[in-house]
Amino acid sequence: MSAERLDQAVVRLGYAESREKAQRLIRAGAIRVNDQVRDKPGQTITAEDRIEAAAAERFVSRGGEKLEEAFRQFHLDVEGLTCADIGSSTGGFTDCLLQHGAARVFAVDVGKGQLHWKIREDVRVTVME
């Protein structure tokens, strides 16, 4: 294999689902090449380079990461509850609710086709666009 951009390799290897997310991971220092942190998405790598990710993103969008902190700070418990995500967009909050045990989530948004496929296809989610 010839030379390849680091962000493209991160997507190809499945550490991120888009170049934008790969670039975020790289800039955050979550990607290592040959045991060294690399923070330049456009850096060229070769097939001989070993790429590792510190951790995969936990939620489908940054919204989930932000709301995760609220769950910790306020000791929220949604286990078994029916919830609504009004203005669901990509579905970060819906994802967070599901990962915290919500039985069902109504994902409501005026936009169409924005909800991440992982959330859209979850049987516990009712999509209302």
N, CA, C and O of each residue as an XYZ file, in Angstrom:
516
protein
N       0.846     -1.182      0.000
C       0.000      0.000      0.000
C       0.887      1.240      0.000
O       1.918      1.269      0.671
N       0.498      2.234     -0.730
C       1.271      3.474     -0.814
C       0.978      4.365      0.391
O       0.229      3.989      1.293
N       1.575      5.534      0.386
C       1.383      6.484      1.479
C      -0.079      6.915      1.554
O      -0.790      6.952      0.550
N      -0.505      7.240      2.780
C      -1.904      7.599      3.026
C      -1.947      8.641      4.134
O      -1.105      8.636      5.032
N      -2.918      9.524      4.072
C      -3.111     10.505      5.144
C      -3.533      9.776      6.418
O      -4.252      8.779      6.363
N      -3.085     10.279      7.552
C      -3.416      9.663      8.827
C      -4.923      9.648      9.070
O      -5.462      8.631      9.507
N      -5.615     10.758      8.795
C      -7.062     10.788      9.043
C      -7.797      9.754      8.192
O      -8.762      9.150      8.660
N      -7.365      9.546      6.970
C      -7.991      8.539      6.111
C      -7.735      7.133      6.648
O      -8.622      6.281      6.608
N      -6.546      6.894      7.140
C      -6.214      5.581      7.703
C      -7.042      5.298      8.955
O      -7.474      4.166      9.171
N      -7.261      6.314      9.772
C      -8.051      6.150     10.990
C      -9.477      5.726     10.638
O     -10.056      4.877     11.316
N     -10.042      6.307      9.589
C     -11.379      5.912      9.128
C     -11.339      4.493      8.569
O     -12.186      3.668      8.912
N     -10.366      4.204      7.714
C     -10.256      2.882      7.086
C     -10.137      1.777      8.133
O     -10.687      0.690      7.957
N      -9.424      2.053      9.212
C      -9.227      1.062     10.264
C     -10.420      0.955     11.220
O     -10.440      0.087     12.092
N     -11.405      1.831     11.057
C     -12.615      1.754     11.865
C     -12.554      2.461     13.209
O     -13.439      2.265     14.041
N     -11.543      3.267     13.440
C     -11.455      4.012     14.696
C     -12.395      5.217     14.710
O     -12.738      5.726     15.777
N     -12.810      5.672     13.530
C     -13.766      6.778     13.397
C     -14.588      6.517     12.145
O     -14.130      5.846     11.221
N     -15.798      7.048     12.119
C     -16.667      6.780     10.972
C     -16.620      7.850      9.891
O     -17.221      7.685      8.829
N     -15.919      8.936     10.147
C     -15.768      9.975      9.129
C     -14.407     10.647      9.303
O     -13.778     10.546     10.356
N     -13.970     11.332      8.253
C     -12.686     12.040      8.354
C     -12.756     13.150      9.393
O     -11.784     13.408     10.102
N     -13.904     13.800      9.479
C     -14.064     14.868     10.473
C     -13.858     14.322     11.887
O     -13.155     14.928     12.696
N     -14.475     13.176     12.181
C     -14.310     12.579     13.509
C     -12.883     12.083     13.703
O     -12.335     12.176     14.801
N     -12.287     11.562     12.650
C     -10.892     11.112     12.731
C      -9.980     12.291     13.047
O      -9.073     12.173     13.870
N     -10.216     13.416     12.401
C      -9.401     14.605     12.638
C      -9.538     15.079     14.079
O      -8.561     15.512     14.689
N     -10.756     14.996     14.626
C     -10.970     15.372     16.022
C     -10.177     14.464     16.962
O      -9.537     14.935     17.903
N     -10.227     13.154     16.694
C      -9.474     12.202     17.516
C      -7.976     12.484     17.454
O      -7.283     12.483     18.472
N      -7.497     12.724     16.243
C      -6.064     12.974     16.048
C      -5.640     14.239     16.788
O      -4.643     14.230     17.510
N      -6.388     15.323     16.613
C      -6.044     16.597     17.273
C      -6.134     16.505     18.797
O      -5.455     17.239     19.516
N      -6.987     15.588     19.279
C      -7.134     15.404     20.728
C      -6.026     14.531     21.309
O      -5.968     14.325     22.522
N      -5.150     14.021     20.452
C      -4.049     13.189     20.929
C      -4.434     11.749     21.199
O      -3.722     11.041     21.912
N      -5.560     11.301     20.636
C      -6.049      9.941     20.887
C      -5.512      8.912     19.902
O      -5.836      7.730     20.016
N      -4.698      9.333     18.937
C      -4.152      8.414     17.931
C      -2.633      8.353     18.075
O      -1.957      9.378     18.162
N      -2.123      7.139     18.097
C      -0.676      6.923     18.186
C      -0.210      6.205     16.928
O      -0.872      5.287     16.445
N       0.929      6.628     16.406
C       1.570      5.981     15.265
C       2.932      5.509     15.752
O       3.770      6.303     16.179
N       3.131      4.205     15.679
C       4.392      3.617     16.156
C       4.711      4.060     17.587
O       5.836      4.450     17.900
N       3.690      3.988     18.445
C       3.806      4.312     19.880
C       4.066      5.782     20.185
O       4.464      6.114     21.302
N       3.851      6.666     19.219
C       4.017      8.096     19.457
C       2.732      8.824     19.074
O       2.154      8.568     18.018
N       2.292      9.735     19.946
C       1.090     10.522     19.665
C       1.342     11.393     18.444
O       2.381     12.045     18.339
N       0.399     11.399     17.537
C       0.452     12.256     16.347
C      -0.776     13.149     16.381
O      -1.882     12.674     16.634
N      -0.591     14.442     16.127
C      -1.717     15.374     16.195
C      -1.963     16.123     14.893
O      -2.667     17.132     14.883
N      -1.394     15.643     13.805
C      -1.571     16.276     12.489
C      -2.357     15.324     11.582
O      -1.808     14.321     11.125
N      -3.635     15.624     11.317
C      -4.458     14.735     10.491
C      -3.897     14.486      9.096
O      -4.106     13.410      8.535
N      -3.197     15.450      8.530
C      -2.674     15.313      7.176
C      -1.327     14.613      7.089
O      -0.769     14.463      6.002
N      -0.806     14.187      8.230
C       0.485     13.494      8.230
C       0.397     12.248      7.352
O      -0.605     11.533      7.377
N       1.439     11.997      6.583
C       1.481     10.828      5.710
C       2.045      9.632      6.471
O       3.054      9.734      7.168
N       1.365      8.493      6.316
C       1.837      7.247      6.921
C       1.942      6.188      5.832
O       1.437      6.370      4.724
N       2.596      5.089      6.153
C       2.735      3.982      5.199
C       2.171      2.706      5.810
O       1.797      2.687      6.983
N       2.111      1.657      5.026
C       1.575      0.376      5.482
C       2.392     -0.209      6.630
O       1.876     -0.999      7.421
N       3.654      0.173      6.724
C       4.511     -0.350      7.790
C       4.225      0.294      9.145
O       4.588     -0.261     10.182
N       3.579      1.459      9.144
C       3.286      2.162     10.393
C       2.175      1.449     11.163
O       1.220      0.948     10.571
N       2.312      1.411     12.489
C       1.305      0.796     13.352
C       0.461      1.907     13.987
O       0.987      2.782     14.675
N      -0.835      1.860     13.749
C      -1.744      2.901     14.237
C      -2.619      2.318     15.344
O      -3.163      1.222     15.212
N      -2.744      3.073     16.438
C      -3.584      2.656     17.555
C      -4.413      3.849     18.019
O      -3.966      4.994     17.956
N      -5.619      3.566     18.482
C      -6.477      4.610     19.039
C      -6.570      4.406     20.542
O      -6.687      3.275     21.015
N      -6.519      5.496     21.290
C      -6.614      5.423     22.747
C      -7.963      4.852     23.163
O      -8.032      3.993     24.042
N      -9.023      5.322     22.540
C     -10.365      4.828     22.842
C     -11.302      5.283     21.741
O     -11.157      6.373     21.189
N     -12.250      4.441     21.437
C     -13.247      4.804     20.430
C     -14.208      5.827     21.034
O     -14.377      5.877     22.252
N     -14.827      6.631     20.196
C     -15.813      7.584     20.691
C     -16.997      6.810     21.250
O     -17.456      5.839     20.649
N     -17.479      7.242     22.389
C     -18.538      6.503     23.071
C     -19.926      6.801     22.514
O     -20.790      5.924     22.509
N     -20.150      8.028     22.046
C     -21.473      8.429     21.584
C     -21.433      8.839     20.119
O     -20.365      9.112     19.570
N     -22.613      8.881     19.484
C     -22.677      9.218     18.059
C     -22.391     10.690     17.790
O     -22.122     11.066     16.649
N     -22.444     11.520     18.814
C     -22.103     12.932     18.638
C     -21.569     13.489     19.952
O     -21.690     12.861     21.004
N     -20.980     14.669     19.874
C     -20.421     15.301     21.068
C     -21.490     15.634     22.096
O     -21.189     15.776     23.281
N     -22.739     15.760     21.652
C     -23.831     16.026     22.581
C     -23.917     14.966     23.667
O     -24.180     15.278     24.828
N     -23.697     13.730     23.293
C     -23.717     12.637     24.261
C     -22.623     12.771     25.296
O     -22.839     12.495     26.476
N     -21.441     13.197     24.858
C     -20.320     13.390     25.785
C     -20.645     14.483     26.799
O     -20.360     14.345     27.989
N     -21.240     15.562     26.320
C     -21.580     16.676     27.207
C     -22.635     16.252     28.225
O     -22.537     16.585     29.406
N     -23.641     15.515     27.760
C     -24.723     15.108     28.649
C     -24.300     14.014     29.621
O     -24.881     13.878     30.698
N     -23.299     13.242     29.247
C     -22.775     12.213     30.151
C     -22.332     12.846     31.468
O     -22.530     12.274     32.540
N     -21.742     14.012     31.378
C     -21.298     14.713     32.587
C     -22.489     15.092     33.470
O     -22.393     15.024     34.695
N     -23.606     15.489     32.864
C     -24.812     15.808     33.637
C     -25.322     14.566     34.369
O     -25.758     14.654     35.516
N     -25.266     13.416     33.707
C     -25.686     12.174     34.363
C     -24.831     11.909     35.603
O     -25.342     11.468     36.632
N     -23.541     12.176     35.502
C     -22.638     11.958     36.639
C     -22.887     12.978     37.758
O     -23.019     12.615     38.927
N     -22.947     14.254     37.377
C     -23.076     15.319     38.374
C     -24.394     15.257     39.145
O     -24.427     15.479     40.356
N     -25.488     14.951     38.426
C     -26.812     14.985     39.049
C     -27.333     13.603     39.425
O     -28.474     13.467     39.868
N     -26.506     12.585     39.251
C     -26.884     11.205     39.606
C     -28.222     10.816     38.979
O     -29.106     10.287     39.653
N     -28.356     11.083     37.695
C     -29.599     10.790     36.989
C     -29.752      9.294     36.763
O     -28.775      8.591     36.507
N     -30.990      8.813     36.861
C     -31.285      7.402     36.632
C     -32.476      7.308     35.686
O     -33.600      7.638     36.065
N     -32.234      6.860     34.462
C     -33.309      6.726     33.472
C     -33.602      5.264     33.168
O     -34.339      4.962     32.230
N     -33.035      4.363     33.948
C     -33.213      2.922     33.745
C     -34.700      2.579     33.656
O     -35.464      2.841     34.585
N     -35.103      1.986     32.520
C     -36.471      1.529     32.321
C     -37.481      2.605     31.976
O     -38.660      2.299     31.800
N     -37.055      3.860     31.873
C     -37.985      4.956     31.597
C     -38.210      5.157     30.100
O     -37.387      4.767     29.273
N     -39.349      5.776     29.774
C     -39.614      6.259     28.425
C     -39.229      7.729     28.421
O     -39.689      8.502     29.261
N     -38.382      8.111     27.468
C     -37.829      9.466     27.439
C     -38.068     10.112     26.081
O     -38.429      9.437     25.117
N     -37.866     11.422     26.012
C     -37.964     12.152     24.750
C     -36.709     12.992     24.565
O     -36.196     13.599     25.506
N     -36.235     13.009     23.336
C     -35.114     13.872     22.952
C     -35.683     14.850     21.938
O     -35.787     14.534     20.752
N     -36.051     16.036     22.404
C     -36.660     17.045     21.548
C     -35.539     17.861     20.915
O     -34.772     18.522     21.614
N     -35.451     17.810     19.590
C     -34.341     18.430     18.874
C     -33.186     17.444     18.806
O     -32.039     17.791     19.087
N     -33.500     16.223     18.433
C     -32.533     15.116     18.507
C     -31.338     15.243     17.576
O     -30.270     14.716     17.885
N     -31.484     15.930     16.442
C     -30.381     16.123     15.503
C     -29.675     14.807     15.199
O     -30.302     13.896     14.658
N     -28.392     14.678     15.528
C     -27.633     13.456     15.260
C     -27.985     12.347     16.242
O     -27.841     11.167     15.923
N     -28.440     12.714     17.425
C     -28.876     11.709     18.390
C     -27.940     11.462     19.549
O     -28.006     10.400     20.168
N     -27.071     12.403     19.866
C     -26.148     12.221     20.980
C     -26.853     12.018     22.310
O     -26.462     11.151     23.091
N     -27.896     12.815     22.579
C     -28.631     12.677     23.832
C     -29.407     11.369     23.844
O     -29.452     10.683     24.865
N     -30.024     11.016     22.706
C     -30.736      9.739     22.604
C     -29.778      8.595     22.901
O     -30.118      7.680     23.651
N     -28.596      8.639     22.323
C     -27.575      7.617     22.543
C     -27.219      7.531     24.025
O     -27.113      6.438     24.581
N     -27.036      8.678     24.654
C     -26.696      8.735     26.074
C     -27.819      8.109     26.913
O     -27.549      7.329     27.827
N     -29.067      8.449     26.607
C     -30.211      7.881     27.324
C     -30.246      6.364     27.185
O     -30.449      5.653     28.169
N     -30.050      5.869     25.965
C     -30.070      4.426     25.727
C     -28.952      3.725     26.490
O     -29.164      2.664     27.078
N     -27.773      4.316     26.480
C     -26.644      3.702     27.179
C     -26.827      3.714     28.696
O     -26.183      2.950     29.415
N     -27.715      4.595     29.173
C     -28.019      4.634     30.602
C     -29.278      3.843     30.936
O     -29.809      3.957     32.041
N     -29.757      3.042     29.988
C     -30.834      2.102     30.283
C     -32.247      2.533     29.981
O     -33.183      1.852     30.402
N     -32.454      3.637     29.268
C     -33.819      4.036     28.911
C     -34.488      2.905     28.124
O     -33.877      2.307     27.238
N     -35.746      2.620     28.459
C     -36.475      1.546     27.782
C     -36.912      1.971     26.387
O     -36.948      1.155     25.466
N     -37.245      3.252     26.235
C     -37.719      3.764     24.956
C     -37.391      5.246     24.891
O     -37.448      5.954     25.896
N     -37.043      5.709     23.682
C     -36.767      7.133     23.486
C     -37.476      7.598     22.224
O     -37.349      6.983     21.166
N     -38.224      8.690     22.347
C     -38.828      9.348     21.194
C     -37.848     10.421     20.739
O     -37.604     11.388     21.461
N     -37.287     10.254     19.548
C     -36.319     11.203     18.988
C     -37.067     12.129     18.038
O     -37.476     11.713     16.954
N     -37.244     13.383     18.440
C     -38.056     14.343     17.704
C     -37.172     15.450     17.134
O     -36.348     16.023     17.846
N     -37.350     15.747     15.845
C     -36.596     16.839     15.234
C     -37.343     17.334     14.004
O     -38.018     16.555     13.331
N     -37.227     18.630     13.705
C     -37.857     19.186     12.507
C     -37.054     18.843     11.257
O     -37.599     18.835     10.153
N     -35.768     18.561     11.422
C     -34.919     18.182     10.290
C     -35.160     16.735      9.893
O     -35.680     15.941     10.677
N     -34.781     16.407      8.680
C     -34.951     15.036      8.187
C     -33.593     14.424      7.869
O     -32.713     15.086      7.318
N     -33.437     13.157      8.222
C     -32.244     12.413      7.858
C     -30.988     12.763      8.631
O     -29.893     12.392      8.209
N     -31.108     13.463      9.748
C     -29.926     13.838     10.530
C     -29.545     12.779     11.557
O     -28.378     12.664     11.931
N     -30.528     12.006     12.012
C     -30.305     11.036     13.077
C     -29.360      9.935     12.610
O     -29.551      9.357     11.540
N     -28.352      9.651     13.406
C     -27.342      8.644     13.080
C     -28.016      7.287     12.865
O     -28.967      6.940     13.565
N     -27.516      6.526     11.892
C     -28.126      5.235     11.556
C     -28.161      4.285     12.748
O     -29.109      3.512     12.889
N     -27.146      4.328     13.605
C     -27.107      3.449     14.782
C     -28.314      3.707     15.680
O     -28.905      2.772     16.219
N     -28.671      4.965     15.835
C     -29.810      5.344     16.673
C     -31.113      5.074     15.934
O     -32.058      4.530     16.504
N     -31.157      5.453     14.675
C     -32.354      5.278     13.850
C     -32.808      3.816     13.810
O     -34.008      3.543     13.794
N     -31.868      2.885     13.795
C     -32.208      1.465     13.666
C     -32.404      0.756     14.999
O     -32.743     -0.427     15.019
N     -32.199      1.447     16.105
C     -32.391      0.828     17.417
C     -33.890      0.655     17.668
O     -34.652      1.611     17.527
N     -34.318     -0.550     18.035
C     -35.745     -0.843     18.222
C     -36.354     -0.063     19.382
O     -37.577      0.050     19.467
N     -35.534      0.472     20.270
C     -36.046      1.244     21.408
C     -36.323      2.698     21.051
O     -36.822      3.460     21.880
N     -35.999      3.087     19.812
C     -36.133      4.488     19.398
C     -37.292      4.647     18.424
O     -37.411      3.899     17.453
N     -38.143      5.632     18.696
C     -39.193      6.030     17.765
C     -38.764      7.363     17.171
O     -38.644      8.361     17.881
N     -38.533      7.370     15.863
C     -38.063      8.573     15.169
C     -39.269      9.382     14.720
O     -40.171      8.850     14.073
N     -39.286     10.657     15.057
C     -40.374     11.558     14.673
C     -39.757     12.786     14.019
O     -39.349     13.730     14.695
N     -39.695     12.755     12.678
C     -39.101     13.868     11.934
C     -40.192     14.687     11.275
O     -39.901     15.673     10.598
